[in-house]
Amino acid sequence: MVNDLKARFDANTYLSKLDEKARREALKGHKTPFTQDEFIEKMGEDKDVFRFHYRFFSQHTHTSPVSFIRMIEHDRGAGVETESEKRYMMVAINFAHSILDRAVNGQLLLFPEAETRKPFLTDKEVARNVERNQGRLKPKS
């Protein structure tokens, strides 16, 4: 599997142009071969809009005492359904959809064979694994 990944990596026109150190780091999965700003630019995303969303959503992941206080002040994160929470969910879903849609299309440009390649697991196997991992699947007798 590793040899197949390396061969496909080497055959990719974008990835094959990286210098040796960047290629080694990318193959190890340690570093991406581009910065966030380069990525945003290649996506055609407005950096200011992206940064706004990034900072907004980071309030929920990079926690600190001040973040919790600000969330409460702004009627967020209390676990109670509010109009603000609904609006934030819609913003998050729309933002994620726009990013994921472009990301999938971009990946298919880089790796066109991915669309025709047989998935590693079927949908049924994925669902069964989720049920098993969450303890909801009864053992076979």
Secondary structure, 3 states (H helix, E strand, C coil): CHHHHHHHHHHCHHHHCCCHHHHHHHHHCCCCCCCHHHHHHHHCCCHHHHHHHHHHHHCCCCCCHHHHHHHHHCCCCCCCCCHHHHHHHHHHHHHHHHHHHHHHHHHHHHCHHHHCCCCCCCHHHHHHHHHHHCCCCCCCC
